Structures are given as structure tokens and as C-alpha cells.
Amino acid sequence: MRKSLCIVLLFSLLLATGCTTLPYRNKPLETIDGTRGYRFANLAKGEGNSDSLYVVLTFSGGGTRAAAFSYGVLEKLRDTEIVWEGKRRRLLDEVDVISSVSGGSLTSTYYAMFGDRIFQDYADKVLYSDLQGILIRSVLNVANYPKLLSPFYGRTHLLSEQFDRDVFEHKTYADLLARNKRPYLIVNSTDLSLGTRFEFTQGQFDLLASDLGSCPLGFSVAASAAFPGLLTPVSLKNYERGDENQLPPWAREVLKSPDPDDISYLKAKNMASYVYSGRPNIHLVDGGVSDNLGLLSVVMLLRQDDQHHKQMKILHDGTVKKFVIITVNAKRRDNPEWDLRDKLLGLMPVLLRASTTPMENFSLAQMEYMKLLIDHQEVVHELHVERAKASGSEAEPAVDFKFIEVAFDRLSDPGKQSELNKMPTSFSLKREQVDLLRSSAGCILDEHTEYQDFLKSLH
């Protein structure tokens, strides 16, 4: 009887302490100012970076597999010396933007925050570390039960604390802004209610009337990696003000002429859903649910939605001469032996396959759409040239676009390709697996026709 009473009292104590345990909560903005905070326009180019060569990297999801594969690409760009406009530099120094998802966000965020230090300690600190095992032990740790019993706290918050403490050294977006150096980082998550991309930038947080600066980098990466079912959603407070100025000018203009068939209108409508009443809490899950390649941010850039964005100005005023997109796709080619079995298939493998297949199909469609957008840019420029000739003026020179995908199936060695495709989507890989991913990224770029043509075009 006494033992049962002790158990009840202990459980009651855990519940009481659990209810008072709160994870990170984003802070409100006193005033909304579209010029302050973590934005592309507020970052210096840095030594060796020229606006005329504009390089965008996108890192896909895929756990440590994606983190190691994208890290291998960074190593290759570091080791690639180029001559551009008469000056020698590393290709890595020309990277202007990195848009990432899930495991790829570990690498992108670490590089954005710590720069070349990534090549000194990141492999041991992250890639060779059993991040998944640490998380599991945290979930099973009795000391964390009060947190996990809280209705506001879940497994992803444990992962966020782990990233914040063990990887990003408690750095926030204010620290990232203070570093004042490109690349501009776009960590992508998914708004669970809308099913659309949610990015950790001040422009996105303006819609919530919230300050991104106090947000821990580890929180954004955990939100980007919160795979539904395995990890819990995380939430942000939406400080609704109903202020139209929270919306960027292009969105306000588009909303004046509703067109359900226009993707720009749909995007503006989704943005407006944050501004006006009805959504005080925004729940986020894995960025791969809405965009597993991190490409949608580049798509919207090329669609020219935000004409007032500095990126758009330098892209269309003759400043940019070459625009290069390198997409690092850590998708593996699954070869389940299901077709050899006549028994019923297990529930979990089927659910995982059913949830990831639409993501993979959407990724293929994205890459095709990106190629069409690039073709469209060339057609638009030809029209500008014709109009300039007719008016007797001179058109700006065409931007040379390159789209380069780094993926496992581009590796010529079938044995290594097979090994890559066997690697699981987890946050724990063997050292030899990590090393194969790193080296394979460089080999793929060495064999990549489009990439090599791009290097030859530099002068």
C-alpha cells in the first residue's frame, strides 16, 4: 500500500513539474520593419564573393546521409580554385545562398554560422557522432520525464536542445546576423496546417510579428528534421496584429486581384493567413514534407514574386552574369524485396514508403520545373533584346544559368553507388559510410558534365 502511494505521489509530482516545463518560445516584435533582422540584404558579401557570379546551394533531407553528402560537396567547392574576373578564389567563397532541409540543414547551418571551422571539427562533432543514440537515451532518461509529460514538450524539443547544446553552442539567429557574412541561410520546415514550406528567415517571421533573432539555430534545424510520427511537431506563437504591412508589397498587390490559378496568388493568400486572426499557433514538421530538396525558395526567386528584394534586383539589372544552382540530393534508390514475398507486408515499412514516395515524385517534378524556369528566363531575355532593338536602346546581357544536380545515380562506380543506396535515413552512420558519402560527392562533381562545363566557362 505504501509502495503504491509513493508511486502515485511520484507520478503526480512528475505531472506537476511537467506542466510547468516549456520549450523555446519565439518573442514578439515591437515594430515590424522590413529592413532589419536576418535578411539577404543585411549580409556582407565577404572576401572572394562577387555578385556577378551568383551561387546557390540546396541540401536535401536524409539524416546523416544527407549531412555527410552535402558536407562532401562543401569540401569539393573549398578545394576548387577558380579565376573569375581576373581574380583567383575558391568556388566555395562565391556561395551566396544555401537552402536546406532536415539532415542537410545540419551542414548548411554549421557552415553559415562557423565558416571554415566546419572543416576542422564538424565531422567528429556531427557526422561520426551517434546523434540518434543520444536522442534515444535522452527520451529514456528519467530526468527528462517531467519535460516529456508536459503538453507543450515533445521528442523534437529534446532533439532541439541536443543540437543547441552539442552542435551549435547555443548560437541564435542574432549571432548569425552579427557574423555578417554570406551565405544567406534558409532552413526549411513545413507548416502542418497549410502543408506549405515555412522558412526560418526574418521575412517569414515578420508575418508572425515575431523576432527571429532570439531563435536558437538548433531549434530551426530540429524543426526542419521533425519527421512526422517519429518526431513530434514543434510550435511557434503567431502574434496576430492584422497589419497589412506585415505582408511584402508584391503580396499586397497580388491579393487585390484574386486568381486561384496563379501560384503567386496562392502563396500570397497563405502568407495572409498568418497576418489575420485565426492562427495563434503555428505547428511545424519536417521540411521534406513540402520540399525535400530545398528548391522551392529558388523557384520563387526565379518566378520574380518579390520585385523589391535585393536578390531580384541584382539578378535582373545586369549585375549577375552567371547564376549557378547546385542541388545536393541524398535520395537513395530503394530496392525492397517485397515483390519476392507472398506474405502480408509489415505496417511500418508500408507507412514509411507511402509517406516518402510522394516526396520523391515531387522532387523529380521540382527539378523538371526548375529546368523549365531557366529556359523561360532565356526566352524572356530574347524578348527584352527585341524590344530594346525596336526602341533603339541596349538590353542588359543575358544571365548564364546552370542547374547541377549531385545525386547517387550520377556516380559511375556501380559498387559504390550500390553502397550509397543501402544507407539508411537515420542520424547514425558508420565511419566508413560517412567517408564514402564525403568522397563520392567530389567524385560525382569530377564526372559531372554540366559542372565541368561551368568550370571551363569561368574566366
C-alpha positions as CSV (number, residue, x, y, z in Angstrom):
1,M,0.0,0.0,0.0
2,R,2.8,2.4,1.0
3,K,4.7,1.5,-2.2
4,S,1.6,2.2,-4.3
5,L,1.1,5.5,-2.6
6,C,4.7,6.5,-3.3
7,I,4.3,5.7,-7.0
8,V,1.1,7.8,-7.1
9,L,2.8,10.7,-5.4
10,L,5.8,10.4,-7.7
11,F,3.6,10.4,-10.8
12,S,1.7,13.4,-9.5
13,L,4.9,15.2,-8.9
14,L,6.1,14.4,-12.5
15,L,2.8,15.7,-13.9
16,A,3.0,18.9,-11.8
17,T,6.6,19.6,-12.9
18,G,5.8,18.6,-16.5
19,C,3.1,21.1,-16.8
20,T,5.5,23.9,-15.9
21,T,8.1,22.8,-18.4
22,L,8.1,25.0,-21.5
23,P,10.4,24.7,-24.6
24,Y,11.7,27.7,-26.6
25,R,9.0,30.3,-27.4
26,N,9.6,32.9,-30.1
27,K,9.4,36.5,-29.0
28,P,7.1,39.3,-30.4
29,L,8.4,42.2,-32.5
30,E,7.8,45.6,-31.0
31,T,7.6,47.1,-34.5
32,I,7.7,45.5,-37.9
33,D,10.5,46.8,-40.1
34,G,11.2,45.2,-43.4
35,T,14.8,46.3,-43.4
36,R,16.0,44.8,-40.1
37,G,16.9,41.3,-39.0
38,Y,18.2,38.3,-40.7
39,R,17.8,39.0,-44.4
40,F,19.9,38.6,-47.5
41,A,20.3,42.4,-47.9
42,N,21.8,42.7,-44.4
43,L,24.7,40.3,-45.1
44,A,28.1,41.4,-46.5
45,K,29.5,39.6,-49.5
46,G,32.7,38.6,-47.8
47,E,36.2,38.3,-49.2
48,G,36.2,36.4,-52.6
49,N,32.5,36.9,-53.2
50,S,31.2,38.7,-56.2
51,D,27.6,39.4,-57.2
52,S,28.4,38.7,-60.8
53,L,28.8,35.0,-60.0
54,Y,25.8,34.0,-58.0
55,V,25.9,30.5,-56.5
56,V,23.0,28.9,-54.7
57,L,23.3,25.5,-52.9
58,T,20.3,23.4,-51.9
59,F,20.8,20.5,-49.5
60,S,18.2,17.7,-49.3
61,G,16.9,15.8,-46.3
62,G,18.0,12.3,-45.4
63,G,19.5,12.3,-41.9
64,T,23.3,11.9,-41.5
65,R,23.4,10.6,-45.1
66,A,22.3,14.0,-46.3
67,A,24.5,15.8,-43.8
68,A,27.6,13.9,-44.9
69,F,26.8,14.1,-48.7
70,S,26.3,17.9,-48.6
71,Y,29.5,18.2,-46.5
72,G,31.4,16.4,-49.2
73,V,30.1,19.0,-51.7
74,L,31.4,21.8,-49.5
75,E,34.8,20.1,-49.3
76,K,34.9,19.9,-53.1
77,L,34.0,23.5,-53.5
78,R,36.6,24.5,-51.0
79,D,39.3,22.6,-53.0
80,T,38.1,24.0,-56.3
81,E,40.1,27.1,-57.3
82,I,38.6,29.3,-59.9
83,V,39.6,32.5,-61.8
84,W,36.7,34.9,-62.1
85,E,37.0,38.4,-63.5
86,G,40.8,38.1,-63.2
87,K,40.9,37.1,-59.6
88,R,41.7,33.8,-58.0
89,R,39.5,32.4,-55.3
90,R,37.8,29.3,-54.0
91,L,34.4,28.4,-55.6
92,L,33.1,28.0,-52.1
93,D,33.7,31.7,-51.4
94,E,31.2,32.5,-54.1
95,V,28.3,30.8,-52.5
96,D,25.6,33.3,-51.8
97,V,22.6,31.3,-50.5
98,I,22.1,27.8,-49.0
99,S,18.6,26.5,-48.8
100,S,18.3,23.2,-46.8
101,V,16.0,20.6,-45.4
102,S,16.3,18.2,-42.5
103,G,19.7,16.5,-42.3
104,G,21.1,18.9,-44.9
105,S,20.2,21.7,-42.5
106,L,22.8,20.4,-40.0
107,T,25.6,21.1,-42.5
108,S,24.2,24.3,-44.0
109,T,23.6,25.9,-40.6
110,Y,27.0,24.9,-39.2
111,Y,28.8,26.4,-42.2
112,A,26.7,29.5,-42.2
113,M,27.5,30.1,-38.5
114,F,31.1,28.9,-38.2
115,G,32.5,29.2,-41.8
116,D,35.7,27.3,-42.5
117,R,35.8,25.9,-39.0
118,I,33.4,23.3,-40.3
119,F,36.4,21.6,-41.9
120,Q,38.1,21.2,-38.6
121,D,35.6,19.8,-36.2
122,Y,32.3,19.1,-37.9
123,A,33.0,15.5,-39.0
124,D,33.9,14.4,-35.4
125,K,31.3,16.6,-33.8
126,V,28.3,15.6,-36.0
127,L,28.9,13.1,-38.8
128,Y,30.8,10.5,-36.8
129,S,28.6,11.1,-33.8
130,D,25.7,8.8,-32.9
131,L,23.1,11.7,-32.7
132,Q,20.3,9.2,-32.9
133,G,21.5,7.2,-30.0
134,I,22.0,10.3,-27.9
135,L,18.3,11.3,-28.6
136,I,17.0,7.8,-27.7
137,R,18.9,7.9,-24.4
138,S,17.5,11.4,-23.7
139,V,14.0,10.1,-24.3
140,L,14.6,7.2,-21.9
141,N,16.3,9.3,-19.3
142,V,14.1,9.6,-16.2
143,A,15.4,13.1,-15.6
144,N,13.6,14.2,-18.9
145,Y,10.2,12.6,-17.9
146,P,8.9,15.9,-16.4
147,K,9.6,17.6,-19.8
148,L,8.0,14.8,-21.8
149,L,4.9,14.8,-19.6
150,S,4.3,18.4,-20.4
151,P,1.6,19.0,-23.0
152,F,3.9,21.6,-24.6
153,Y,7.0,19.4,-24.9
154,G,7.9,16.6,-27.2
155,R,10.7,14.5,-28.6
156,T,11.7,17.1,-31.2
157,H,12.3,19.6,-28.4
158,L,14.8,17.1,-26.9
159,L,16.5,17.0,-30.3
160,S,16.4,20.8,-30.4
161,E,18.2,21.0,-27.1
162,Q,20.7,18.4,-28.2
163,F,21.5,20.3,-31.3
164,D,21.6,23.6,-29.4
165,R,24.0,22.3,-26.8
166,D,26.2,19.8,-28.6
167,V,26.3,21.2,-32.2
168,F,25.6,24.9,-32.4
169,E,26.9,26.0,-29.0
170,H,23.7,27.9,-28.1
171,K,24.1,30.3,-31.1
172,T,21.0,32.1,-32.3
173,Y,20.0,33.9,-35.5
174,A,21.2,37.1,-33.8
175,D,24.6,35.6,-33.7
176,L,24.3,34.6,-37.4
177,L,23.3,38.1,-38.3
178,A,26.2,39.5,-36.3
179,R,28.6,37.3,-38.3
180,N,27.6,39.5,-41.2
181,K,28.7,37.2,-44.0
182,R,27.2,35.2,-46.8
183,P,26.0,32.6,-47.5
184,Y,22.4,33.5,-46.6
185,L,20.9,30.6,-44.8
186,I,17.3,29.4,-45.5
187,V,16.3,26.5,-43.2
188,N,13.1,25.0,-44.4
189,S,10.3,23.4,-42.3
190,T,6.7,22.6,-43.2
191,D,3.6,24.4,-41.8
192,L,1.5,21.4,-40.9
193,S,-1.9,23.1,-41.3
194,L,-1.1,24.5,-44.8
195,G,1.2,21.8,-45.9
196,T,3.5,24.5,-47.3
197,R,7.1,25.5,-46.8
198,F,8.0,27.6,-43.8
199,E,11.4,29.2,-43.8
200,F,13.4,30.5,-40.8
201,T,14.1,34.0,-42.1
202,Q,13.0,37.3,-40.7
203,G,10.8,37.9,-43.7
204,Q,8.8,34.8,-42.7
205,F,8.8,35.8,-39.0
206,D,7.5,39.3,-39.9
207,L,4.3,37.5,-40.8
208,L,4.1,36.3,-37.2
209,A,5.1,39.7,-35.9
210,S,7.9,37.8,-34.2
211,D,11.7,38.3,-33.8
212,L,13.8,35.6,-35.3
213,G,16.9,36.9,-33.7
214,S,16.4,35.1,-30.4
215,C,15.6,31.7,-32.1
216,P,18.3,29.1,-31.4
217,L,19.8,27.6,-34.5
218,G,19.3,24.2,-33.0
219,F,15.6,24.8,-32.9
220,S,15.3,25.6,-36.5
221,V,17.3,22.6,-37.6
222,A,15.2,20.3,-35.3
223,A,12.0,21.8,-36.8
224,S,13.4,21.1,-40.3
225,A,14.1,17.4,-39.3
226,A,10.9,16.7,-37.4
227,F,9.7,13.7,-39.5
228,P,6.0,13.1,-38.7
229,G,5.4,10.1,-36.5
230,L,9.0,9.5,-35.5
231,L,9.3,13.0,-34.1
232,T,6.7,15.5,-32.7
233,P,5.7,18.8,-34.3
234,V,7.1,22.0,-32.8
235,S,5.1,25.2,-32.4
236,L,5.6,28.9,-32.8
237,K,3.5,31.7,-31.4
238,N,1.7,33.9,-34.0
239,Y,1.3,37.4,-32.6
240,E,-1.6,38.3,-34.8
241,R,-1.9,42.1,-35.5
242,G,-3.9,42.2,-38.7
243,D,-1.4,44.7,-40.0
244,E,-1.3,44.7,-43.8
245,N,2.3,46.0,-43.7
246,Q,3.4,42.6,-42.4
247,L,2.9,41.4,-46.0
248,P,5.6,42.3,-48.6
249,P,4.4,44.8,-51.2
250,W,4.2,42.2,-54.0
251,A,1.8,40.1,-51.9
252,R,-0.4,43.0,-51.1
253,E,-0.6,43.8,-54.8
254,V,-1.4,40.2,-55.9
255,L,-4.2,39.9,-53.3
256,K,-6.0,42.8,-54.9
257,S,-6.7,40.7,-58.0
258,P,-7.5,37.1,-56.8
259,D,-6.5,34.4,-59.2
260,P,-6.8,30.8,-57.8
261,D,-4.8,29.5,-60.8
262,D,-1.8,31.7,-60.1
263,I,0.8,30.2,-57.8
264,S,1.9,33.7,-56.7
265,Y,-1.7,34.4,-55.5
266,L,-1.9,31.1,-53.6
267,K,1.4,31.9,-51.9
268,A,0.2,35.4,-51.0
269,K,-3.0,34.0,-49.6
270,N,-1.1,31.6,-47.4
271,M,1.1,34.4,-46.2
272,A,-2.0,36.4,-45.3
273,S,-3.3,33.5,-43.2
274,Y,-0.6,34.3,-40.7
275,V,-1.4,38.0,-40.5
276,Y,-5.1,38.0,-39.8
277,S,-6.9,36.3,-36.9
278,G,-7.5,32.6,-36.6
279,R,-4.0,31.0,-36.3
280,P,-2.4,31.9,-32.9
281,N,-0.2,28.8,-33.0
282,I,1.8,27.5,-36.0
283,H,2.8,23.9,-35.9
284,L,5.9,22.8,-37.9
285,V,7.2,19.4,-39.1
286,D,10.0,18.1,-41.4
287,G,10.7,20.4,-44.3
288,G,10.8,17.4,-46.6
289,V,7.0,17.1,-46.4
290,S,6.7,20.2,-48.5
291,D,10.1,20.4,-50.3
292,N,12.7,17.7,-49.8
293,L,15.3,19.4,-52.0
294,G,15.1,22.9,-50.6
295,L,14.5,24.1,-54.1
296,L,11.2,26.0,-53.7
297,S,13.0,29.1,-52.4
298,V,15.0,29.2,-55.6
299,V,11.8,28.6,-57.7
300,M,10.1,31.6,-56.1
301,L,13.2,33.7,-56.6
302,L,13.3,32.9,-60.3
303,R,9.5,33.4,-60.6
304,Q,10.2,37.1,-59.7
305,D,7.5,37.3,-57.0
306,D,9.3,39.8,-54.8
307,Q,10.4,42.5,-57.2
308,H,11.7,44.7,-54.3
309,H,14.0,42.0,-52.9
310,K,17.7,42.8,-53.4
311,Q,18.3,39.4,-54.8
312,M,15.8,40.1,-57.6
313,K,17.4,43.5,-58.4
314,I,20.9,42.1,-58.9
315,L,19.6,39.2,-60.9
316,H,17.9,41.5,-63.5
317,D,19.9,44.7,-63.6
318,G,22.9,43.3,-65.3
319,T,24.9,42.7,-62.1
320,V,24.7,38.9,-62.2
321,K,26.5,37.3,-65.2
322,K,26.3,33.6,-64.1
323,F,23.6,32.1,-61.8
324,V,24.5,28.6,-60.7
325,I,22.2,26.2,-58.7
326,I,23.8,23.1,-57.2
327,T,21.2,20.7,-55.7
328,V,22.6,18.1,-53.4
329,N,20.1,15.2,-53.5
330,A,20.8,12.5,-51.0
331,K,17.9,10.4,-52.0
332,R,18.7,6.7,-52.1
333,R,17.2,4.3,-54.6
334,D,15.2,1.8,-52.5
335,N,15.2,-1.8,-53.7
336,P,12.8,-3.6,-51.3
337,E,12.5,-7.3,-51.8
338,W,8.8,-7.1,-51.4
339,D,8.0,-8.4,-54.8
340,L,9.7,-11.7,-53.9
341,R,7.3,-12.2,-50.9
342,D,3.7,-13.5,-51.0
343,K,3.1,-12.7,-47.3
344,L,1.5,-9.6,-45.9
345,L,3.9,-6.7,-45.6
346,G,4.6,-5.0,-42.3
347,L,2.8,-1.9,-41.3
348,M,5.7,0.4,-40.6
349,P,7.7,-0.2,-43.8
350,V,4.5,0.3,-45.8
351,L,3.6,3.6,-44.0
352,L,7.2,4.9,-44.4
353,R,7.2,4.0,-48.1
354,A,3.7,5.6,-48.6
355,S,4.9,8.8,-46.9
356,T,8.2,9.2,-48.7
357,T,7.2,8.2,-52.2
358,P,5.1,11.4,-52.9
359,M,8.1,13.4,-51.6
360,E,10.3,11.7,-54.1
361,N,7.9,12.2,-57.0
362,F,7.5,15.9,-56.1
363,S,11.3,16.3,-56.1
364,L,11.5,15.0,-59.6
365,A,8.8,17.4,-60.7
366,Q,10.6,20.3,-59.0
367,M,13.8,19.6,-60.9
368,E,12.0,19.5,-64.2
369,Y,10.2,22.7,-63.3
370,M,13.5,24.3,-62.4
371,K,14.8,23.5,-65.9
372,L,11.7,25.0,-67.5
373,L,12.1,28.1,-65.4
374,I,15.7,28.5,-66.7
375,D,14.5,28.0,-70.3
376,H,11.8,30.7,-69.6
377,Q,14.5,33.1,-68.3
378,E,16.3,32.8,-71.7
379,V,13.1,33.3,-73.7
380,V,12.2,36.4,-71.6
381,H,15.7,37.8,-72.3
382,E,15.3,37.3,-76.0
383,L,12.1,39.3,-75.9
384,H,13.9,42.1,-74.0
385,V,16.6,42.2,-76.7
386,E,14.0,42.5,-79.4
387,R,12.2,45.3,-77.6
388,A,15.5,47.1,-76.9
389,K,16.4,47.0,-80.6
390,A,13.0,48.3,-81.6
391,S,13.4,51.2,-79.2
392,G,17.0,51.9,-80.1
393,S,18.3,51.1,-76.7
394,E,20.7,48.4,-75.4
395,A,19.5,45.4,-73.5
396,E,21.3,44.0,-70.4
397,P,23.4,40.9,-71.3
398,A,21.8,37.6,-70.7
399,V,22.4,35.7,-67.4
400,D,24.1,32.4,-67.9
401,F,22.1,29.9,-65.8
402,K,23.4,26.5,-64.7
403,F,21.5,23.8,-62.9
404,I,23.6,21.0,-61.5
405,E,22.2,18.0,-59.5
406,V,24.6,16.0,-57.3
407,A,22.9,12.6,-56.8
408,F,23.9,9.0,-56.1
409,D,22.9,7.7,-59.6
410,R,25.5,10.1,-61.2
411,L,28.3,8.1,-59.7
412,S,30.0,5.9,-62.4
413,D,31.2,3.2,-60.0
414,P,28.2,0.7,-59.6
415,G,29.7,-0.9,-56.5
416,K,29.9,2.5,-54.6
417,Q,26.5,3.5,-56.0
418,S,25.0,0.3,-54.6
419,E,26.6,1.0,-51.1
420,L,25.3,4.6,-51.1
421,N,21.8,3.4,-51.9
422,K,21.9,0.9,-48.9
423,M,22.5,3.7,-46.4
424,P,19.5,4.2,-44.0
425,T,17.8,7.5,-43.3
426,S,19.0,8.0,-39.7
427,F,21.2,10.2,-37.6
428,S,23.7,7.5,-37.0
429,L,26.0,6.0,-39.7
430,K,29.3,4.1,-39.5
431,R,32.5,6.0,-40.1
432,E,33.2,4.2,-43.3
433,Q,29.8,5.1,-44.6
434,V,30.3,8.8,-43.8
435,D,33.7,8.7,-45.5
436,L,32.2,7.1,-48.7
437,L,29.5,9.8,-48.8
438,R,32.1,12.6,-48.5
439,S,34.4,11.2,-51.2
440,S,31.5,10.3,-53.5
441,A,30.3,13.9,-53.6
442,G,33.6,15.0,-55.0
443,C,33.8,12.1,-57.5
444,I,30.3,13.0,-58.8
445,L,31.3,16.6,-59.4
446,D,34.5,15.5,-61.1
447,E,32.4,13.3,-63.5
448,H,29.5,15.8,-63.9
449,T,29.4,17.2,-67.5
450,E,27.4,20.3,-66.6
451,Y,29.6,21.1,-63.6
452,Q,32.8,20.7,-65.6
453,D,31.4,22.8,-68.4
454,F,30.6,25.5,-65.9
455,L,34.2,25.5,-64.6
456,K,35.5,25.8,-68.1
457,S,33.2,28.8,-68.7
458,L,34.8,30.8,-65.9
459,H,37.4,33.4,-66.9
